[in-house]
Amino acid sequence: MKSNLDHLPDRQQDELAAITGHLLRGFEAAVAGGTQPWRRGAKIYKIILFGS
């Protein structure tokens, strides 16, 4: 399993960076209004790209 994106063309790297940004912003918005401690302290540890 490769752990970096250096093998991909620049266009695909840019697309993945944009998608990652959307995911992270959406996650931050989802946990921002949380009142429970587990929700306020939520973190994303890994984003896995799966498929061909």
PDB file of N, CA, C, O and CB in Angstrom:
ATOM      1  N   MET A   1       0.838  -1.169   0.000  1.00  0.00           N
ATOM      2  CA  MET A   1       0.000   0.000   0.000  1.00  0.00           C
ATOM      3  C   MET A   1       0.890   1.241   0.000  1.00  0.00           C
ATOM      4  O   MET A   1       1.816   1.355   0.803  1.00  0.00           O
ATOM      5  CB  MET A   1      -0.957  -0.007   1.212  1.00  0.00           C
ATOM      6  N   LYS A   2       0.600   2.157  -0.900  1.00  0.00           N
ATOM      7  CA  LYS A   2       1.376   3.392  -0.966  1.00  0.00           C
ATOM      8  C   LYS A   2       0.823   4.394   0.033  1.00  0.00           C
ATOM      9  O   LYS A   2      -0.388   4.488   0.231  1.00  0.00           O
ATOM     10  CB  LYS A   2       1.360   3.984  -2.394  1.00  0.00           C
ATOM     11  N   SER A   3       1.717   5.134   0.654  1.00  0.00           N
ATOM     12  CA  SER A   3       1.275   6.089   1.673  1.00  0.00           C
ATOM     13  C   SER A   3       1.431   7.539   1.221  1.00  0.00           C
ATOM     14  O   SER A   3       1.200   8.455   2.010  1.00  0.00           O
ATOM     15  CB  SER A   3       2.052   5.872   2.957  1.00  0.00           C
ATOM     16  N   ASN A   4       1.815   7.760  -0.024  1.00  0.00           N
ATOM     17  CA  ASN A   4       1.893   9.127  -0.520  1.00  0.00           C
ATOM     18  C   ASN A   4       1.268   9.187  -1.912  1.00  0.00           C
ATOM     19  O   ASN A   4       0.906   8.158  -2.483  1.00  0.00           O
ATOM     20  CB  ASN A   4       3.366   9.627  -0.550  1.00  0.00           C
ATOM     21  N   LEU A   5       1.147  10.374  -2.440  1.00  0.00           N
ATOM     22  CA  LEU A   5       0.475  10.563  -3.725  1.00  0.00           C
ATOM     23  C   LEU A   5       1.429  10.990  -4.825  1.00  0.00           C
ATOM     24  O   LEU A   5       0.992  11.433  -5.887  1.00  0.00           O
ATOM     25  CB  LEU A   5      -0.622  11.584  -3.588  1.00  0.00           C
ATOM     26  N   ASP A   6       2.716  10.865  -4.587  1.00  0.00           N
ATOM     27  CA  ASP A   6       3.706  11.328  -5.551  1.00  0.00           C
ATOM     28  C   ASP A   6       3.629  10.590  -6.892  1.00  0.00           C
ATOM     29  O   ASP A   6       4.064  11.123  -7.913  1.00  0.00           O
ATOM     30  CB  ASP A   6       5.086  11.174  -4.968  1.00  0.00           C
ATOM     31  N   HIS A   7       3.094   9.398  -6.897  1.00  0.00           N
ATOM     32  CA  HIS A   7       3.020   8.616  -8.120  1.00  0.00           C
ATOM     33  C   HIS A   7       1.858   9.044  -9.028  1.00  0.00           C
ATOM     34  O   HIS A   7       1.784   8.621 -10.182  1.00  0.00           O
ATOM     35  CB  HIS A   7       2.887   7.151  -7.776  1.00  0.00           C
ATOM     36  N   LEU A   8       0.958   9.875  -8.510  1.00  0.00           N
ATOM     37  CA  LEU A   8      -0.196  10.318  -9.288  1.00  0.00           C
ATOM     38  C   LEU A   8       0.127  11.579 -10.083  1.00  0.00           C
ATOM     39  O   LEU A   8       0.997  12.358  -9.694  1.00  0.00           O
ATOM     40  CB  LEU A   8      -1.393  10.570  -8.369  1.00  0.00           C
ATOM     41  N   PRO A   9      -0.577  11.776 -11.198  1.00  0.00           N
ATOM     42  CA  PRO A   9      -0.408  13.021 -11.956  1.00  0.00           C
ATOM     43  C   PRO A   9      -0.843  14.231 -11.123  1.00  0.00           C
ATOM     44  O   PRO A   9      -1.640  14.102 -10.194  1.00  0.00           O
ATOM     45  CB  PRO A   9      -1.216  12.964 -13.271  1.00  0.00           C
ATOM     46  N   ASP A  10      -0.315  15.391 -11.464  1.00  0.00           N
ATOM     47  CA  ASP A  10      -0.615  16.617 -10.705  1.00  0.00           C
ATOM     48  C   ASP A  10      -2.114  16.891 -10.623  1.00  0.00           C
ATOM     49  O   ASP A  10      -2.610  17.314  -9.578  1.00  0.00           O
ATOM     50  CB  ASP A  10       0.088  17.813 -11.341  1.00  0.00           C
ATOM     51  N   ARG A  11      -2.836  16.654 -11.710  1.00  0.00           N
ATOM     52  CA  ARG A  11      -4.275  16.927 -11.715  1.00  0.00           C
ATOM     53  C   ARG A  11      -4.991  16.088 -10.659  1.00  0.00           C
ATOM     54  O   ARG A  11      -5.834  16.604  -9.925  1.00  0.00           O
ATOM     55  CB  ARG A  11      -4.870  16.648 -13.105  1.00  0.00           C
ATOM     56  N   GLN A  12      -4.665  14.813 -10.579  1.00  0.00           N
ATOM     57  CA  GLN A  12      -5.301  13.950  -9.587  1.00  0.00           C
ATOM     58  C   GLN A  12      -4.878  14.328  -8.173  1.00  0.00           C
ATOM     59  O   GLN A  12      -5.686  14.247  -7.247  1.00  0.00           O
ATOM     60  CB  GLN A  12      -4.961  12.488  -9.860  1.00  0.00           C
ATOM     61  N   GLN A  13      -3.642  14.733  -7.993  1.00  0.00           N
ATOM     62  CA  GLN A  13      -3.198  15.187  -6.671  1.00  0.00           C
ATOM     63  C   GLN A  13      -3.987  16.420  -6.245  1.00  0.00           C
ATOM     64  O   GLN A  13      -4.378  16.540  -5.084  1.00  0.00           O
ATOM     65  CB  GLN A  13      -1.681  15.495  -6.678  1.00  0.00           C
ATOM     66  N   ASP A  14      -4.221  17.339  -7.184  1.00  0.00           N
ATOM     67  CA  ASP A  14      -5.001  18.541  -6.880  1.00  0.00           C
ATOM     68  C   ASP A  14      -6.441  18.194  -6.534  1.00  0.00           C
ATOM     69  O   ASP A  14      -7.013  18.765  -5.606  1.00  0.00           O
ATOM     70  CB  ASP A  14      -4.969  19.511  -8.061  1.00  0.00           C
ATOM     71  N   GLU A  15      -7.032  17.255  -7.278  1.00  0.00           N
ATOM     72  CA  GLU A  15      -8.404  16.835  -6.995  1.00  0.00           C
ATOM     73  C   GLU A  15      -8.509  16.205  -5.611  1.00  0.00           C
ATOM     74  O   GLU A  15      -9.447  16.488  -4.866  1.00  0.00           O
ATOM     75  CB  GLU A  15      -8.892  15.849  -8.060  1.00  0.00           C
ATOM     76  N   LEU A  16      -7.561  15.361  -5.270  1.00  0.00           N
ATOM     77  CA  LEU A  16      -7.576  14.718  -3.959  1.00  0.00           C
ATOM     78  C   LEU A  16      -7.366  15.729  -2.837  1.00  0.00           C
ATOM     79  O   LEU A  16      -7.956  15.601  -1.764  1.00  0.00           O
ATOM     80  CB  LEU A  16      -6.506  13.636  -3.889  1.00  0.00           C
ATOM     81  N   ALA A  17      -6.534  16.725  -3.081  1.00  0.00           N
ATOM     82  CA  ALA A  17      -6.331  17.777  -2.077  1.00  0.00           C
ATOM     83  C   ALA A  17      -7.629  18.558  -1.861  1.00  0.00           C
ATOM     84  O   ALA A  17      -7.963  18.908  -0.729  1.00  0.00           O
ATOM     85  CB  ALA A  17      -5.190  18.737  -2.513  1.00  0.00           C
ATOM     86  N   ALA A  18      -8.354  18.829  -2.938  1.00  0.00           N
ATOM     87  CA  ALA A  18      -9.629  19.541  -2.821  1.00  0.00           C
ATOM     88  C   ALA A  18     -10.657  18.703  -2.069  1.00  0.00           C
ATOM     89  O   ALA A  18     -11.370  19.221  -1.210  1.00  0.00           O
ATOM     90  CB  ALA A  18     -10.167  19.909  -4.211  1.00  0.00           C
ATOM     91  N   ILE A  19     -10.736  17.429  -2.380  1.00  0.00           N
ATOM     92  CA  ILE A  19     -11.679  16.535  -1.701  1.00  0.00           C
ATOM     93  C   ILE A  19     -11.334  16.422  -0.223  1.00  0.00           C
ATOM     94  O   ILE A  19     -12.222  16.455   0.629  1.00  0.00           O
ATOM     95  CB  ILE A  19     -11.676  15.139  -2.356  1.00  0.00           C
ATOM     96  N   THR A  20     -10.057  16.290   0.083  1.00  0.00           N
ATOM     97  CA  THR A  20      -9.623  16.219   1.476  1.00  0.00           C
ATOM     98  C   THR A  20     -10.010  17.488   2.228  1.00  0.00           C
ATOM     99  O   THR A  20     -10.473  17.426   3.367  1.00  0.00           O
ATOM    100  CB  THR A  20      -8.106  15.997   1.557  1.00  0.00           C
ATOM    101  N   GLY A  21      -9.820  18.635   1.586  1.00  0.00           N
ATOM    102  CA  GLY A  21     -10.205  19.902   2.209  1.00  0.00           C
ATOM    103  C   GLY A  21     -11.690  19.956   2.506  1.00  0.00           C
ATOM    104  O   GLY A  21     -12.092  20.401   3.581  1.00  0.00           O
ATOM    105  N   HIS A  22     -12.517  19.505   1.559  1.00  0.00           N
ATOM    106  CA  HIS A  22     -13.972  19.483   1.774  1.00  0.00           C
ATOM    107  C   HIS A  22     -14.338  18.567   2.932  1.00  0.00           C
ATOM    108  O   HIS A  22     -15.167  18.919   3.771  1.00  0.00           O
ATOM    109  CB  HIS A  22     -14.700  19.031   0.498  1.00  0.00           C
ATOM    110  N   LEU A  23     -13.720  17.392   2.976  1.00  0.00           N
ATOM    111  CA  LEU A  23     -14.003  16.459   4.070  1.00  0.00           C
ATOM    112  C   LEU A  23     -13.634  17.049   5.425  1.00  0.00           C
ATOM    113  O   LEU A  23     -14.404  16.961   6.382  1.00  0.00           O
ATOM    114  CB  LEU A  23     -13.250  15.152   3.855  1.00  0.00           C
ATOM    115  N   LEU A  24     -12.462  17.644   5.498  1.00  0.00           N
ATOM    116  CA  LEU A  24     -12.007  18.199   6.780  1.00  0.00           C
ATOM    117  C   LEU A  24     -12.870  19.377   7.222  1.00  0.00           C
ATOM    118  O   LEU A  24     -13.200  19.492   8.403  1.00  0.00           O
ATOM    119  CB  LEU A  24     -10.545  18.639   6.679  1.00  0.00           C
ATOM    120  N   ARG A  25     -13.240  20.253   6.287  1.00  0.00           N
ATOM    121  CA  ARG A  25     -14.111  21.383   6.639  1.00  0.00           C
ATOM    122  C   ARG A  25     -15.493  20.902   7.075  1.00  0.00           C
ATOM    123  O   ARG A  25     -16.068  21.436   8.024  1.00  0.00           O
ATOM    124  CB  ARG A  25     -14.245  22.347   5.449  1.00  0.00           C
ATOM    125  N   GLY A  26     -16.022  19.897   6.385  1.00  0.00           N
ATOM    126  CA  GLY A  26     -17.315  19.345   6.772  1.00  0.00           C
ATOM    127  C   GLY A  26     -17.272  18.698   8.142  1.00  0.00           C
ATOM    128  O   GLY A  26     -18.211  18.830   8.928  1.00  0.00           O
ATOM    129  N   PHE A  27     -16.195  18.007   8.425  1.00  0.00           N
ATOM    130  CA  PHE A  27     -16.033  17.382   9.738  1.00  0.00           C
ATOM    131  C   PHE A  27     -15.951  18.446  10.832  1.00  0.00           C
ATOM    132  O   PHE A  27     -16.585  18.320  11.879  1.00  0.00           O
ATOM    133  CB  PHE A  27     -14.773  16.494   9.763  1.00  0.00           C
ATOM    134  N   GLU A  28     -15.167  19.491  10.580  1.00  0.00           N
ATOM    135  CA  GLU A  28     -15.045  20.573  11.569  1.00  0.00           C
ATOM    136  C   GLU A  28     -16.393  21.226  11.830  1.00  0.00           C
ATOM    137  O   GLU A  28     -16.718  21.541  12.975  1.00  0.00           O
ATOM    138  CB  GLU A  28     -14.034  21.630  11.093  1.00  0.00           C
ATOM    139  N   ALA A  29     -17.182  21.433  10.779  1.00  0.00           N
ATOM    140  CA  ALA A  29     -18.504  22.028  10.943  1.00  0.00           C
ATOM    141  C   ALA A  29     -19.429  21.103  11.726  1.00  0.00           C
ATOM    142  O   ALA A  29     -20.242  21.570  12.524  1.00  0.00           O
ATOM    143  CB  ALA A  29     -19.114  22.352   9.580  1.00  0.00           C
ATOM    144  N   ALA A  30     -19.312  19.807  11.505  1.00  0.00           N
ATOM    145  CA  ALA A  30     -20.170  18.844  12.182  1.00  0.00           C
ATOM    146  C   ALA A  30     -19.878  18.757  13.677  1.00  0.00           C
ATOM    147  O   ALA A  30     -20.798  18.580  14.475  1.00  0.00           O
ATOM    148  CB  ALA A  30     -20.010  17.482  11.551  1.00  0.00           C
ATOM    149  N   VAL A  31     -18.630  18.877  14.059  1.00  0.00           N
ATOM    150  CA  VAL A  31     -18.291  18.743  15.479  1.00  0.00           C
ATOM    151  C   VAL A  31     -18.246  20.087  16.196  1.00  0.00           C
ATOM    152  O   VAL A  31     -18.150  20.121  17.423  1.00  0.00           O
ATOM    153  CB  VAL A  31     -16.956  18.046  15.629  1.00  0.00           C
ATOM    154  N   ALA A  32     -18.313  21.183  15.467  1.00  0.00           N
ATOM    155  CA  ALA A  32     -18.187  22.506  16.084  1.00  0.00           C
ATOM    156  C   ALA A  32     -19.314  22.798  17.073  1.00  0.00           C
ATOM    157  O   ALA A  32     -19.082  23.430  18.104  1.00  0.00           O
ATOM    158  CB  ALA A  32     -18.164  23.577  15.009  1.00  0.00           C
ATOM    159  N   GLY A  33     -20.508  22.352  16.775  1.00  0.00           N
ATOM    160  CA  GLY A  33     -21.637  22.650  17.647  1.00  0.00           C
ATOM    161  C   GLY A  33     -21.875  21.602  18.702  1.00  0.00           C
ATOM    162  O   GLY A  33     -22.898  21.640  19.386  1.00  0.00           O
ATOM    163  N   GLY A  34     -20.969  20.676  18.850  1.00  0.00           N
ATOM    164  CA  GLY A  34     -21.159  19.592  19.805  1.00  0.00           C
ATOM    165  C   GLY A  34     -21.092  20.052  21.248  1.00  0.00           C
ATOM    166  O   GLY A  34     -20.314  20.935  21.610  1.00  0.00           O
ATOM    167  N   THR A  35     -21.923  19.433  22.052  1.00  0.00           N
ATOM    168  CA  THR A  35     -21.915  19.753  23.476  1.00  0.00           C
ATOM    169  C   THR A  35     -21.265  18.654  24.313  1.00  0.00           C
ATOM    170  O   THR A  35     -20.821  18.902  25.435  1.00  0.00           O
ATOM    171  CB  THR A  35     -23.331  19.992  23.959  1.00  0.00           C
ATOM    172  N   GLN A  36     -21.210  17.441  23.765  1.00  0.00           N
ATOM    173  CA  GLN A  36     -20.601  16.346  24.503  1.00  0.00           C
ATOM    174  C   GLN A  36     -19.080  16.417  24.346  1.00  0.00           C
ATOM    175  O   GLN A  36     -18.586  16.776  23.277  1.00  0.00           O
ATOM    176  CB  GLN A  36     -21.147  14.976  24.011  1.00  0.00           C
ATOM    177  N   PRO A  37     -18.338  16.078  25.398  1.00  0.00           N
ATOM    178  CA  PRO A  37     -16.871  16.128  25.332  1.00  0.00           C
ATOM    179  C   PRO A  37     -16.289  15.249  24.233  1.00  0.00           C
ATOM    180  O   PRO A  37     -15.309  15.631  23.593  1.00  0.00           O
ATOM    181  CB  PRO A  37     -16.287  15.714  26.657  1.00  0.00           C
ATOM    182  N   TRP A  38     -16.880  14.070  24.004  1.00  0.00           N
ATOM    183  CA  TRP A  38     -16.345  13.189  22.965  1.00  0.00           C
ATOM    184  C   TRP A  38     -16.489  13.806  21.584  1.00  0.00           C
ATOM    185  O   TRP A  38     -15.671  13.552  20.700  1.00  0.00           O
ATOM    186  CB  TRP A  38     -17.045  11.837  23.004  1.00  0.00           C
ATOM    187  N   ARG A  39     -17.521  14.613  21.393  1.00  0.00           N
ATOM    188  CA  ARG A  39     -17.708  15.243  20.091  1.00  0.00           C
ATOM    189  C   ARG A  39     -16.769  16.434  19.925  1.00  0.00           C
ATOM    190  O   ARG A  39     -16.215  16.633  18.844  1.00  0.00           O
ATOM    191  CB  ARG A  39     -19.164  15.688  19.916  1.00  0.00           C
ATOM    192  N   ARG A  40     -16.584  17.217  20.964  1.00  0.00           N
ATOM    193  CA  ARG A  40     -15.690  18.376  20.883  1.00  0.00           C
ATOM    194  C   ARG A  40     -14.246  17.954  20.642  1.00  0.00           C
ATOM    195  O   ARG A  40     -13.489  18.682  20.000  1.00  0.00           O
ATOM    196  CB  ARG A  40     -15.780  19.205  22.162  1.00  0.00           C
ATOM    197  N   GLY A  41     -13.862  16.802  21.145  1.00  0.00           N
ATOM    198  CA  GLY A  41     -12.493  16.334  20.995  1.00  0.00           C
ATOM    199  C   GLY A  41     -12.289  15.396  19.815  1.00  0.00           C
ATOM    200  O   GLY A  41     -11.240  14.760  19.707  1.00  0.00           O
ATOM    201  N   ALA A  42     -13.268  15.303  18.937  1.00  0.00           N
ATOM    202  CA  ALA A  42     -13.180  14.377  17.807  1.00  0.00           C
ATOM    203  C   ALA A  42     -12.066  14.793  16.846  1.00  0.00           C
ATOM    204  O   ALA A  42     -11.815  15.980  16.634  1.00  0.00           O
ATOM    205  CB  ALA A  42     -14.526  14.310  17.061  1.00  0.00           C
ATOM    206  N   LYS A  43     -11.405  13.785  16.271  1.00  0.00           N
ATOM    207  CA  LYS A  43     -10.301  14.029  15.334  1.00  0.00           C
ATOM    208  C   LYS A  43     -10.364  13.029  14.196  1.00  0.00           C
ATOM    209  O   LYS A  43     -10.870  11.918  14.355  1.00  0.00           O
ATOM    210  CB  LYS A  43      -8.932  13.941  16.051  1.00  0.00           C
ATOM    211  N   ILE A  44      -9.850  13.434  13.055  1.00  0.00           N
ATOM    212  CA  ILE A  44      -9.666  12.519  11.939  1.00  0.00           C
ATOM    213  C   ILE A  44      -8.201  12.110  11.954  1.00  0.00           C
ATOM    214  O   ILE A  44      -7.309  12.957  11.904  1.00  0.00           O
ATOM    215  CB  ILE A  44     -10.079  13.176  10.561  1.00  0.00           C
ATOM    216  N   TYR A  45      -7.963  10.823  12.021  1.00  0.00           N
ATOM    217  CA  TYR A  45      -6.592  10.330  12.055  1.00  0.00           C
ATOM    218  C   TYR A  45      -6.074   9.919  10.682  1.00  0.00           C
ATOM    219  O   TYR A  45      -4.873   9.972  10.420  1.00  0.00           O
ATOM    220  CB  TYR A  45      -6.496   9.167  12.997  1.00  0.00           C
ATOM    221  N   LYS A  46      -6.990   9.508   9.809  1.00  0.00           N
ATOM    222  CA  LYS A  46      -6.542   8.994   8.527  1.00  0.00           C
ATOM    223  C   LYS A  46      -7.679   9.065   7.527  1.00  0.00           C
ATOM    224  O   LYS A  46      -8.835   8.809   7.863  1.00  0.00           O
ATOM    225  CB  LYS A  46      -6.024   7.552   8.662  1.00  0.00           C
ATOM    226  N   ILE A  47      -7.342   9.414   6.300  1.00  0.00           N
ATOM    227  CA  ILE A  47      -8.271   9.342   5.180  1.00  0.00           C
ATOM    228  C   ILE A  47      -7.676   8.341   4.203  1.00  0.00           C
ATOM    229  O   ILE A  47      -6.539   8.495   3.756  1.00  0.00           O
ATOM    230  CB  ILE A  47      -8.509  10.759   4.506  1.00  0.00           C
ATOM    231  N   ILE A  48      -8.445   7.322   3.877  1.00  0.00           N
ATOM    232  CA  ILE A  48      -7.942   6.257   3.016  1.00  0.00           C
ATOM    233  C   ILE A  48      -8.630   6.340   1.661  1.00  0.00           C
ATOM    234  O   ILE A  48      -9.856   6.400   1.576  1.00  0.00           O
ATOM    235  CB  ILE A  48      -8.167   4.865   3.662  1.00  0.00           C
ATOM    236  N   LEU A  49      -7.834   6.343   0.617  1.00  0.00           N
ATOM    237  CA  LEU A  49      -8.337   6.277  -0.756  1.00  0.00           C
ATOM    238  C   LEU A  49      -8.404   4.815  -1.134  1.00  0.00           C
ATOM    239  O   LEU A  49      -7.394   4.112  -1.117  1.00  0.00           O
ATOM    240  CB  LEU A  49      -7.433   7.087  -1.758  1.00  0.00           C
ATOM    241  N   PHE A  50      -9.597   4.359  -1.475  1.00  0.00           N
ATOM    242  CA  PHE A  50      -9.792   2.955  -1.808  1.00  0.00           C
ATOM    243  C   PHE A  50     -10.385   2.844  -3.200  1.00  0.00           C
ATOM    244  O   PHE A  50     -11.360   3.526  -3.518  1.00  0.00           O
ATOM    245  CB  PHE A  50     -10.698   2.261  -0.772  1.00  0.00           C
ATOM    246  N   GLY A  51      -9.825   2.018  -4.005  1.00  0.00           N
ATOM    247  CA  GLY A  51     -10.361   1.781  -5.339  1.00  0.00           C
ATOM    248  C   GLY A  51      -9.286   1.852  -6.396  1.00  0.00           C
ATOM    249  O   GLY A  51      -8.102   2.030  -6.110  1.00  0.00           O
ATOM    250  N   SER A  52      -9.732   1.708  -7.615  1.00  0.00           N
ATOM    251  CA  SER A  52      -8.776   1.688  -8.718  1.00  0.00           C
ATOM    252  C   SER A  52      -8.604   3.067  -9.335  1.00  0.00           C
ATOM    253  O   SER A  52      -7.831   3.229 -10.279  1.00  0.00           O
ATOM    254  CB  SER A  52      -9.218   0.697  -9.781  1.00  0.00           C
TER     255      SER A  52
END
